[in-house]
């Protein structure tokens, strides 16, 4: 009984992490696109636009690391 409950808790945790990763990926992409548009529209210097790129890369890297952790947890439980 407790084993099944632990499996359900793990699945809920992994589902929550998966949703969080998908939201971060979508939000990062949308914010990056908005920053690129606003940067060109406002005529910001290129080093500010490059800063937006670095923030986007950090968000995508975080999502990649968490996705890899989710994949390992699922692989270890099967």
PDB file of N, CA, C and O in Angstrom:
ATOM      1  N   UNK A   1       0.824  -1.194   0.000  1.00  0.00           N
ATOM      2  CA  UNK A   1       0.000   0.000   0.000  1.00  0.00           C
ATOM      3  C   UNK A   1       0.867   1.257   0.000  1.00  0.00           C
ATOM      4  O   UNK A   1       0.617   2.188  -0.765  1.00  0.00           O
ATOM      5  N   UNK A   2       1.883   1.280   0.859  1.00  0.00           N
ATOM      6  CA  UNK A   2       2.734   2.466   0.920  1.00  0.00           C
ATOM      7  C   UNK A   2       3.581   2.600  -0.340  1.00  0.00           C
ATOM      8  O   UNK A   2       3.929   3.709  -0.747  1.00  0.00           O
ATOM      9  N   UNK A   3       3.915   1.456  -0.960  1.00  0.00           N
ATOM     10  CA  UNK A   3       4.698   1.510  -2.185  1.00  0.00           C
ATOM     11  C   UNK A   3       3.900   2.192  -3.297  1.00  0.00           C
ATOM     12  O   UNK A   3       4.441   2.990  -4.062  1.00  0.00           O
ATOM     13  N   UNK A   4       2.597   1.864  -3.377  1.00  0.00           N
ATOM     14  CA  UNK A   4       1.753   2.486  -4.385  1.00  0.00           C
ATOM     15  C   UNK A   4       1.585   3.980  -4.098  1.00  0.00           C
ATOM     16  O   UNK A   4       1.549   4.794  -5.020  1.00  0.00           O
ATOM     17  N   UNK A   5       1.485   4.328  -2.831  1.00  0.00           N
ATOM     18  CA  UNK A   5       1.353   5.740  -2.459  1.00  0.00           C
ATOM     19  C   UNK A   5       2.630   6.500  -2.810  1.00  0.00           C
ATOM     20  O   UNK A   5       2.565   7.628  -3.297  1.00  0.00           O
ATOM     21  N   UNK A   6       3.795   5.884  -2.564  1.00  0.00           N
ATOM     22  CA  UNK A   6       5.061   6.517  -2.930  1.00  0.00           C
ATOM     23  C   UNK A   6       5.166   6.711  -4.437  1.00  0.00           C
ATOM     24  O   UNK A   6       5.666   7.737  -4.900  1.00  0.00           O
ATOM     25  N   UNK A   7       4.691   5.722  -5.210  1.00  0.00           N
ATOM     26  CA  UNK A   7       4.702   5.844  -6.667  1.00  0.00           C
ATOM     27  C   UNK A   7       3.805   6.986  -7.124  1.00  0.00           C
ATOM     28  O   UNK A   7       4.163   7.739  -8.029  1.00  0.00           O
ATOM     29  N   UNK A   8       2.634   7.114  -6.492  1.00  0.00           N
ATOM     30  CA  UNK A   8       1.732   8.210  -6.848  1.00  0.00           C
ATOM     31  C   UNK A   8       2.320   9.563  -6.483  1.00  0.00           C
ATOM     32  O   UNK A   8       2.199  10.524  -7.243  1.00  0.00           O
ATOM     33  N   UNK A   9       2.958   9.639  -5.320  1.00  0.00           N
ATOM     34  CA  UNK A   9       3.601  10.894  -4.915  1.00  0.00           C
ATOM     35  C   UNK A   9       4.728  11.263  -5.867  1.00  0.00           C
ATOM     36  O   UNK A   9       4.893  12.433  -6.215  1.00  0.00           O
ATOM     37  N   UNK A  10       5.506  10.266  -6.291  1.00  0.00           N
ATOM     38  CA  UNK A  10       6.587  10.518  -7.237  1.00  0.00           C
ATOM     39  C   UNK A  10       6.034  10.987  -8.578  1.00  0.00           C
ATOM     40  O   UNK A  10       6.572  11.920  -9.176  1.00  0.00           O
ATOM     41  N   UNK A  11       4.973  10.356  -9.052  1.00  0.00           N
ATOM     42  CA  UNK A  11       4.368  10.757 -10.324  1.00  0.00           C
ATOM     43  C   UNK A  11       3.819  12.177 -10.245  1.00  0.00           C
ATOM     44  O   UNK A  11       3.966  12.955 -11.187  1.00  0.00           O
ATOM     45  N   UNK A  12       3.182  12.519  -9.116  1.00  0.00           N
ATOM     46  CA  UNK A  12       2.671  13.885  -8.952  1.00  0.00           C
ATOM     47  C   UNK A  12       3.816  14.885  -8.943  1.00  0.00           C
ATOM     48  O   UNK A  12       3.720  15.955  -9.544  1.00  0.00           O
ATOM     49  N   UNK A  13       4.891  14.537  -8.266  1.00  0.00           N
ATOM     50  CA  UNK A  13       6.049  15.416  -8.206  1.00  0.00           C
ATOM     51  C   UNK A  13       6.665  15.606  -9.587  1.00  0.00           C
ATOM     52  O   UNK A  13       7.004  16.725  -9.970  1.00  0.00           O
ATOM     53  N   UNK A  14       6.809  14.521 -10.327  1.00  0.00           N
ATOM     54  CA  UNK A  14       7.378  14.609 -11.668  1.00  0.00           C
ATOM     55  C   UNK A  14       6.457  15.371 -12.619  1.00  0.00           C
ATOM     56  O   UNK A  14       6.926  16.115 -13.481  1.00  0.00           O
ATOM     57  N   UNK A  15       5.153  15.185 -12.462  1.00  0.00           N
ATOM     58  CA  UNK A  15       4.201  15.924 -13.291  1.00  0.00           C
ATOM     59  C   UNK A  15       4.277  17.415 -13.006  1.00  0.00           C
ATOM     60  O   UNK A  15       4.230  18.233 -13.924  1.00  0.00           O
ATOM     61  N   UNK A  16       4.396  17.764 -11.738  1.00  0.00           N
ATOM     62  CA  UNK A  16       4.509  19.172 -11.356  1.00  0.00           C
ATOM     63  C   UNK A  16       5.781  19.785 -11.932  1.00  0.00           C
ATOM     64  O   UNK A  16       5.762  20.901 -12.451  1.00  0.00           O
ATOM     65  N   UNK A  17       6.886  19.046 -11.836  1.00  0.00           N
ATOM     66  CA  UNK A  17       8.146  19.545 -12.386  1.00  0.00           C
ATOM     67  C   UNK A  17       8.066  19.689 -13.909  1.00  0.00           C
ATOM     68  O   UNK A  17       8.599  20.643 -14.475  1.00  0.00           O
ATOM     69  N   UNK A  18       7.407  18.749 -14.559  1.00  0.00           N
ATOM     70  CA  UNK A  18       7.269  18.800 -16.010  1.00  0.00           C
ATOM     71  C   UNK A  18       6.455  20.017 -16.431  1.00  0.00           C
ATOM     72  O   UNK A  18       6.820  20.712 -17.379  1.00  0.00           O
ATOM     73  N   UNK A  19       5.348  20.280 -15.726  1.00  0.00           N
ATOM     74  CA  UNK A  19       4.558  21.477 -16.016  1.00  0.00           C
ATOM     75  C   UNK A  19       5.364  22.740 -15.786  1.00  0.00           C
ATOM     76  O   UNK A  19       5.282  23.686 -16.569  1.00  0.00           O
ATOM     77  N   UNK A  20       6.146  22.759 -14.706  1.00  0.00           N
ATOM     78  CA  UNK A  20       6.967  23.925 -14.399  1.00  0.00           C
ATOM     79  C   UNK A  20       7.993  24.167 -15.505  1.00  0.00           C
ATOM     80  O   UNK A  20       8.208  25.309 -15.911  1.00  0.00           O
ATOM     81  N   UNK A  21       8.618  23.114 -15.987  1.00  0.00           N
ATOM     82  CA  UNK A  21       9.597  23.248 -17.068  1.00  0.00           C
ATOM     83  C   UNK A  21       8.924  23.776 -18.328  1.00  0.00           C
ATOM     84  O   UNK A  21       9.467  24.650 -19.004  1.00  0.00           O
ATOM     85  N   UNK A  22       7.745  23.250 -18.648  1.00  0.00           N
ATOM     86  CA  UNK A  22       7.074  23.707 -19.866  1.00  0.00           C
ATOM     87  C   UNK A  22       6.673  25.169 -19.765  1.00  0.00           C
ATOM     88  O   UNK A  22       6.751  25.895 -20.755  1.00  0.00           O
ATOM     89  N   UNK A  23       6.245  25.617 -18.590  1.00  0.00           N
ATOM     90  CA  UNK A  23       5.893  27.029 -18.406  1.00  0.00           C
ATOM     91  C   UNK A  23       7.144  27.907 -18.531  1.00  0.00           C
ATOM     92  O   UNK A  23       7.099  28.970 -19.150  1.00  0.00           O
ATOM     93  N   UNK A  24       8.248  27.461 -17.946  1.00  0.00           N
ATOM     94  CA  UNK A  24       9.486  28.240 -18.025  1.00  0.00           C
ATOM     95  C   UNK A  24       9.968  28.341 -19.467  1.00  0.00           C
ATOM     96  O   UNK A  24      10.406  29.410 -19.893  1.00  0.00           O
ATOM     97  N   UNK A  25       9.898  27.254 -20.225  1.00  0.00           N
ATOM     98  CA  UNK A  25      10.328  27.291 -21.625  1.00  0.00           C
ATOM     99  C   UNK A  25       9.455  28.248 -22.429  1.00  0.00           C
ATOM    100  O   UNK A  25       9.967  29.079 -23.180  1.00  0.00           O
ATOM    101  N   UNK A  26       8.138  28.133 -22.272  1.00  0.00           N
ATOM    102  CA  UNK A  26       7.234  29.005 -23.025  1.00  0.00           C
ATOM    103  C   UNK A  26       7.404  30.468 -22.619  1.00  0.00           C
ATOM    104  O   UNK A  26       7.469  31.345 -23.481  1.00  0.00           O
ATOM    105  N   UNK A  27       7.476  30.736 -21.325  1.00  0.00           N
ATOM    106  CA  UNK A  27       7.617  32.112 -20.856  1.00  0.00           C
ATOM    107  C   UNK A  27       8.962  32.700 -21.276  1.00  0.00           C
ATOM    108  O   UNK A  27       9.035  33.867 -21.660  1.00  0.00           O
ATOM    109  N   UNK A  28      10.014  31.907 -21.207  1.00  0.00           N
ATOM    110  CA  UNK A  28      11.333  32.386 -21.618  1.00  0.00           C
ATOM    111  C   UNK A  28      11.330  32.756 -23.090  1.00  0.00           C
ATOM    112  O   UNK A  28      11.867  33.795 -23.475  1.00  0.00           O
ATOM    113  N   UNK A  29      10.732  31.919 -23.906  1.00  0.00           N
ATOM    114  CA  UNK A  29      10.705  32.198 -25.343  1.00  0.00           C
ATOM    115  C   UNK A  29       9.893  33.448 -25.637  1.00  0.00           C
ATOM    116  O   UNK A  29      10.323  34.295 -26.421  1.00  0.00           O
ATOM    117  N   UNK A  30       8.732  33.574 -25.024  1.00  0.00           N
ATOM    118  CA  UNK A  30       7.895  34.752 -25.261  1.00  0.00           C
ATOM    119  C   UNK A  30       8.563  36.030 -24.773  1.00  0.00           C
ATOM    120  O   UNK A  30       8.548  37.048 -25.466  1.00  0.00           O
ATOM    121  N   UNK A  31       9.149  35.979 -23.578  1.00  0.00           N
ATOM    122  CA  UNK A  31       9.826  37.167 -23.055  1.00  0.00           C
ATOM    123  C   UNK A  31      11.049  37.532 -23.887  1.00  0.00           C
ATOM    124  O   UNK A  31      11.337  38.712 -24.089  1.00  0.00           O
ATOM    125  N   UNK A  32      11.766  36.526 -24.366  1.00  0.00           N
ATOM    126  CA  UNK A  32      12.925  36.802 -25.210  1.00  0.00           C
ATOM    127  C   UNK A  32      12.501  37.462 -26.515  1.00  0.00           C
ATOM    128  O   UNK A  32      13.123  38.425 -26.963  1.00  0.00           O
ATOM    129  N   UNK A  33      11.433  36.937 -27.124  1.00  0.00           N
ATOM    130  CA  UNK A  33      10.942  37.531 -28.363  1.00  0.00           C
ATOM    131  C   UNK A  33      10.462  38.961 -28.127  1.00  0.00           C
ATOM    132  O   UNK A  33      10.722  39.841 -28.947  1.00  0.00           O
ATOM    133  N   UNK A  34       9.773  39.199 -27.032  1.00  0.00           N
ATOM    134  CA  UNK A  34       9.314  40.542 -26.687  1.00  0.00           C
ATOM    135  C   UNK A  34      10.498  41.481 -26.450  1.00  0.00           C
ATOM    136  O   UNK A  34      10.481  42.631 -26.889  1.00  0.00           O
ATOM    137  N   UNK A  35      11.509  40.995 -25.765  1.00  0.00           N
ATOM    138  CA  UNK A  35      12.692  41.815 -25.504  1.00  0.00           C
ATOM    139  C   UNK A  35      13.418  42.152 -26.799  1.00  0.00           C
ATOM    140  O   UNK A  35      13.912  43.268 -26.960  1.00  0.00           O
ATOM    141  N   UNK A  36      13.487  41.199 -27.723  1.00  0.00           N
ATOM    142  CA  UNK A  36      14.123  41.474 -29.012  1.00  0.00           C
ATOM    143  C   UNK A  36      13.349  42.535 -29.789  1.00  0.00           C
ATOM    144  O   UNK A  36      13.935  43.440 -30.383  1.00  0.00           O
ATOM    145  N   UNK A  37      12.029  42.408 -29.776  1.00  0.00           N
ATOM    146  CA  UNK A  37      11.198  43.379 -30.480  1.00  0.00           C
ATOM    147  C   UNK A  37      11.329  44.767 -29.856  1.00  0.00           C
ATOM    148  O   UNK A  37      11.547  45.757 -30.555  1.00  0.00           O
ATOM    149  N   UNK A  38      11.194  44.823 -28.529  1.00  0.00           N
ATOM    150  CA  UNK A  38      11.294  46.118 -27.857  1.00  0.00           C
ATOM    151  C   UNK A  38      12.693  46.715 -27.975  1.00  0.00           C
ATOM    152  O   UNK A  38      12.842  47.932 -28.091  1.00  0.00           O
ATOM    153  N   UNK A  39      13.696  45.881 -27.945  1.00  0.00           N
ATOM    154  CA  UNK A  39      15.061  46.366 -28.092  1.00  0.00           C
ATOM    155  C   UNK A  39      15.289  47.034 -29.433  1.00  0.00           C
ATOM    156  O   UNK A  39      15.929  48.082 -29.510  1.00  0.00           O
ATOM    157  N   UNK A  40      14.769  46.432 -30.483  1.00  0.00           N
ATOM    158  CA  UNK A  40      14.940  47.042 -31.806  1.00  0.00           C
ATOM    159  C   UNK A  40      14.025  48.255 -31.978  1.00  0.00           C
ATOM    160  O   UNK A  40      14.413  49.241 -32.605  1.00  0.00           O
ATOM    161  N   UNK A  41      12.830  48.188 -31.431  1.00  0.00           N
ATOM    162  CA  UNK A  41      11.871  49.302 -31.556  1.00  0.00           C
ATOM    163  C   UNK A  41      12.343  50.541 -30.794  1.00  0.00           C
ATOM    164  O   UNK A  41      12.208  51.667 -31.270  1.00  0.00           O
ATOM    165  N   UNK A  42      12.897  50.312 -29.605  1.00  0.00           N
ATOM    166  CA  UNK A  42      13.386  51.425 -28.799  1.00  0.00           C
ATOM    167  C   UNK A  42      14.800  51.848 -29.173  1.00  0.00           C
ATOM    168  O   UNK A  42      15.276  52.888 -28.718  1.00  0.00           O
ATOM    169  N   UNK A  43      15.463  51.066 -29.984  1.00  0.00           N
ATOM    170  CA  UNK A  43      16.816  51.386 -30.396  1.00  0.00           C
ATOM    171  C   UNK A  43      17.829  51.214 -29.277  1.00  0.00           C
ATOM    172  O   UNK A  43      18.773  51.995 -29.158  1.00  0.00           O
ATOM    173  N   UNK A  44      17.629  50.184 -28.454  1.00  0.00           N
ATOM    174  CA  UNK A  44      18.570  49.936 -27.356  1.00  0.00           C
ATOM    175  C   UNK A  44      19.934  49.525 -27.901  1.00  0.00           C
ATOM    176  O   UNK A  44      20.025  48.907 -28.961  1.00  0.00           O
ATOM    177  N   UNK A  45      20.975  49.865 -27.181  1.00  0.00           N
ATOM    178  CA  UNK A  45      22.314  49.404 -27.609  1.00  0.00           C
ATOM    179  C   UNK A  45      22.393  47.872 -27.598  1.00  0.00           C
ATOM    180  O   UNK A  45      21.650  47.200 -26.883  1.00  0.00           O
ATOM    181  N   UNK A  46      23.294  47.352 -28.394  1.00  0.00           N
ATOM    182  CA  UNK A  46      23.367  45.900 -28.576  1.00  0.00           C
ATOM    183  C   UNK A  46      23.756  45.163 -27.298  1.00  0.00           C
ATOM    184  O   UNK A  46      23.407  43.992 -27.150  1.00  0.00           O
ATOM    185  N   UNK A  47      24.462  45.803 -26.374  1.00  0.00           N
ATOM    186  CA  UNK A  47      24.845  45.076 -25.167  1.00  0.00           C
ATOM    187  C   UNK A  47      23.638  44.804 -24.271  1.00  0.00           C
ATOM    188  O   UNK A  47      23.659  43.847 -23.498  1.00  0.00           O
ATOM    189  N   UNK A  48      22.589  45.620 -24.355  1.00  0.00           N
ATOM    190  CA  UNK A  48      21.362  45.305 -23.613  1.00  0.00           C
ATOM    191  C   UNK A  48      20.629  44.128 -24.249  1.00  0.00           C
ATOM    192  O   UNK A  48      20.107  43.258 -23.551  1.00  0.00           O
ATOM    193  N   UNK A  49      20.598  44.112 -25.562  1.00  0.00           N
ATOM    194  CA  UNK A  49      19.958  42.987 -26.261  1.00  0.00           C
ATOM    195  C   UNK A  49      20.725  41.699 -25.981  1.00  0.00           C
ATOM    196  O   UNK A  49      20.119  40.640 -25.816  1.00  0.00           O
ATOM    197  N   UNK A  50      22.055  41.782 -25.925  1.00  0.00           N
ATOM    198  CA  UNK A  50      22.866  40.621 -25.595  1.00  0.00           C
ATOM    199  C   UNK A  50      22.573  40.141 -24.177  1.00  0.00           C
ATOM    200  O   UNK A  50      22.602  38.939 -23.913  1.00  0.00           O
ATOM    201  N   UNK A  51      22.294  41.061 -23.269  1.00  0.00           N
ATOM    202  CA  UNK A  51      21.930  40.693 -21.903  1.00  0.00           C
ATOM    203  C   UNK A  51      20.621  39.901 -21.885  1.00  0.00           C
ATOM    204  O   UNK A  51      20.491  38.933 -21.135  1.00  0.00           O
ATOM    205  N   UNK A  52      19.651  40.312 -22.709  1.00  0.00           N
ATOM    206  CA  UNK A  52      18.398  39.555 -22.826  1.00  0.00           C
ATOM    207  C   UNK A  52      18.680  38.138 -23.342  1.00  0.00           C
ATOM    208  O   UNK A  52      18.070  37.169 -22.890  1.00  0.00           O
ATOM    209  N   UNK A  53      19.598  38.036 -24.278  1.00  0.00           N
ATOM    210  CA  UNK A  53      19.962  36.715 -24.800  1.00  0.00           C
ATOM    211  C   UNK A  53      20.556  35.831 -23.701  1.00  0.00           C
ATOM    212  O   UNK A  53      20.254  34.639 -23.625  1.00  0.00           O
ATOM    213  N   UNK A  54      21.389  36.412 -22.863  1.00  0.00           N
ATOM    214  CA  UNK A  54      21.991  35.636 -21.771  1.00  0.00           C
ATOM    215  C   UNK A  54      20.940  35.168 -20.766  1.00  0.00           C
ATOM    216  O   UNK A  54      21.001  34.043 -20.271  1.00  0.00           O
ATOM    217  N   UNK A  55      19.983  36.036 -20.473  1.00  0.00           N
ATOM    218  CA  UNK A  55      18.895  35.628 -19.578  1.00  0.00           C
ATOM    219  C   UNK A  55      18.090  34.480 -20.182  1.00  0.00           C
ATOM    220  O   UNK A  55      17.722  33.538 -19.481  1.00  0.00           O
ATOM    221  N   UNK A  56      17.822  34.561 -21.471  1.00  0.00           N
ATOM    222  CA  UNK A  56      17.089  33.489 -22.140  1.00  0.00           C
ATOM    223  C   UNK A  56      17.891  32.191 -22.116  1.00  0.00           C
ATOM    224  O   UNK A  56      17.336  31.121 -21.868  1.00  0.00           O
ATOM    225  N   UNK A  57      19.181  32.283 -22.370  1.00  0.00           N
ATOM    226  CA  UNK A  57      20.017  31.078 -22.314  1.00  0.00           C
ATOM    227  C   UNK A  57      20.027  30.466 -20.917  1.00  0.00           C
ATOM    228  O   UNK A  57      20.022  29.244 -20.771  1.00  0.00           O
ATOM    229  N   UNK A  58      20.040  31.312 -19.897  1.00  0.00           N
ATOM    230  CA  UNK A  58      20.005  30.801 -18.525  1.00  0.00           C
ATOM    231  C   UNK A  58      18.694  30.067 -18.260  1.00  0.00           C
ATOM    232  O   UNK A  58      18.699  29.004 -17.639  1.00  0.00           O
ATOM    233  N   UNK A  59      17.583  30.615 -18.718  1.00  0.00           N
ATOM    234  CA  UNK A  59      16.289  29.943 -18.548  1.00  0.00           C
ATOM    235  C   UNK A  59      16.225  28.620 -19.272  1.00  0.00           C
ATOM    236  O   UNK A  59      15.731  27.631 -18.729  1.00  0.00           O
ATOM    237  N   UNK A  60      16.725  28.595 -20.504  1.00  0.00           N
ATOM    238  CA  UNK A  60      16.726  27.344 -21.266  1.00  0.00           C
ATOM    239  C   UNK A  60      17.680  26.320 -20.666  1.00  0.00           C
ATOM    240  O   UNK A  60      17.380  25.126 -20.662  1.00  0.00           O
ATOM    241  N   UNK A  61      18.815  26.767 -20.164  1.00  0.00           N
ATOM    242  CA  UNK A  61      19.748  25.839 -19.529  1.00  0.00           C
ATOM    243  C   UNK A  61      19.135  25.229 -18.274  1.00  0.00           C
ATOM    244  O   UNK A  61      19.272  24.030 -18.030  1.00  0.00           O
ATOM    245  N   UNK A  62      18.456  26.060 -17.475  1.00  0.00           N
ATOM    246  CA  UNK A  62      17.774  25.540 -16.283  1.00  0.00           C
ATOM    247  C   UNK A  62      16.744  24.489 -16.683  1.00  0.00           C
ATOM    248  O   UNK A  62      16.659  23.431 -16.060  1.00  0.00           O
ATOM    249  N   UNK A  63      15.961  24.780 -17.720  1.00  0.00           N
ATOM    250  CA  UNK A  63      14.939  23.834 -18.180  1.00  0.00           C
ATOM    251  C   UNK A  63      15.581  22.531 -18.655  1.00  0.00           C
ATOM    252  O   UNK A  63      15.042  21.451 -18.414  1.00  0.00           O
ATOM    253  N   UNK A  64      16.718  22.626 -19.323  1.00  0.00           N
ATOM    254  CA  UNK A  64      17.416  21.426 -19.780  1.00  0.00           C
ATOM    255  C   UNK A  64      17.898  20.582 -18.609  1.00  0.00           C
ATOM    256  O   UNK A  64      17.764  19.358 -18.632  1.00  0.00           O
ATOM    257  N   UNK A  65      18.449  21.212 -17.599  1.00  0.00           N
ATOM    258  CA  UNK A  65      18.935  20.481 -16.421  1.00  0.00           C
ATOM    259  C   UNK A  65      17.784  19.796 -15.697  1.00  0.00           C
ATOM    260  O   UNK A  65      17.895  18.626 -15.330  1.00  0.00           O
ATOM    261  N   UNK A  66      16.690  20.502 -15.487  1.00  0.00           N
ATOM    262  CA  UNK A  66      15.548  19.912 -14.781  1.00  0.00           C
ATOM    263  C   UNK A  66      14.915  18.798 -15.616  1.00  0.00           C
ATOM    264  O   UNK A  66      14.489  17.781 -15.068  1.00  0.00           O
ATOM    265  N   UNK A  67      14.850  18.980 -16.931  1.00  0.00           N
ATOM    266  CA  UNK A  67      14.318  17.921 -17.795  1.00  0.00           C
ATOM    267  C   UNK A  67      15.185  16.669 -17.711  1.00  0.00           C
ATOM    268  O   UNK A  67      14.665  15.554 -17.678  1.00  0.00           O
ATOM    269  N   UNK A  68      16.490  16.846 -17.676  1.00  0.00           N
ATOM    270  CA  UNK A  68      17.392  15.702 -17.534  1.00  0.00           C
ATOM    271  C   UNK A  68      17.167  15.010 -16.191  1.00  0.00           C
ATOM    272  O   UNK A  68      17.185  13.781 -16.127  1.00  0.00           O
ATOM    273  N   UNK A  69      16.955  15.774 -15.117  1.00  0.00           N
ATOM    274  CA  UNK A  69      16.679  15.183 -13.801  1.00  0.00           C
ATOM    275  C   UNK A  69      15.366  14.396 -13.817  1.00  0.00           C
ATOM    276  O   UNK A  69      15.284  13.310 -13.244  1.00  0.00           O
ATOM    277  N   UNK A  70      14.350  14.940 -14.465  1.00  0.00           N
ATOM    278  CA  UNK A  70      13.064  14.239 -14.572  1.00  0.00           C
ATOM    279  C   UNK A  70      13.250  12.931 -15.332  1.00  0.00           C
ATOM    280  O   UNK A  70      12.741  11.888 -14.922  1.00  0.00           O
ATOM    281  N   UNK A  71      13.977  12.994 -16.434  1.00  0.00           N
ATOM    282  CA  UNK A  71      14.212  11.792 -17.234  1.00  0.00           C
ATOM    283  C   UNK A  71      14.925  10.727 -16.412  1.00  0.00           C
ATOM    284  O   UNK A  71      14.569   9.550 -16.482  1.00  0.00           O
ATOM    285  N   UNK A  72      15.930  11.127 -15.631  1.00  0.00           N
ATOM    286  CA  UNK A  72      16.652  10.147 -14.806  1.00  0.00           C
ATOM    287  C   UNK A  72      15.766   9.551 -13.732  1.00  0.00           C
ATOM    288  O   UNK A  72      15.824   8.346 -13.484  1.00  0.00           O
ATOM    289  N   UNK A  73      14.943  10.372 -13.086  1.00  0.00           N
ATOM    290  CA  UNK A  73      14.043   9.855 -12.049  1.00  0.00           C
ATOM    291  C   UNK A  73      13.051   8.860 -12.646  1.00  0.00           C
ATOM    292  O   UNK A  73      12.798   7.811 -12.054  1.00  0.00           O
ATOM    293  N   UNK A  74      12.491   9.176 -13.802  1.00  0.00           N
ATOM    294  CA  UNK A  74      11.547   8.245 -14.441  1.00  0.00           C
ATOM    295  C   UNK A  74      12.238   6.960 -14.856  1.00  0.00           C
ATOM    296  O   UNK A  74      11.673   5.874 -14.721  1.00  0.00           O
ATOM    297  N   UNK A  75      13.457   7.078 -15.358  1.00  0.00           N
ATOM    298  CA  UNK A  75      14.205   5.882 -15.781  1.00  0.00           C
ATOM    299  C   UNK A  75      14.550   5.007 -14.581  1.00  0.00           C
ATOM    300  O   UNK A  75      14.508   3.780 -14.678  1.00  0.00           O
ATOM    301  N   UNK A  76      14.888   5.623 -13.456  1.00  0.00           N
ATOM    302  CA  UNK A  76      15.267   4.857 -12.270  1.00  0.00           C
ATOM    303  C   UNK A  76      14.073   4.155 -11.633  1.00  0.00           C
ATOM    304  O   UNK A  76      14.246   3.123 -10.984  1.00  0.00           O
ATOM    305  N   UNK A  77      12.858   4.694 -11.805  1.00  0.00           N
ATOM    306  CA  UNK A  77      11.690   4.071 -11.175  1.00  0.00           C
ATOM    307  C   UNK A  77      11.104   2.945 -12.010  1.00  0.00           C
ATOM    308  O   UNK A  77      10.324   2.138 -11.505  1.00  0.00           O
ATOM    309  N   UNK A  78      11.478   2.883 -13.297  1.00  0.00           N
ATOM    310  CA  UNK A  78      10.914   1.822 -14.148  1.00  0.00           C
ATOM    311  C   UNK A  78      11.656   0.534 -14.027  1.00  0.00           C
ATOM    312  O   UNK A  78      11.300  -0.447 -14.680  1.00  0.00           O
TER     313      UNK A  78
END
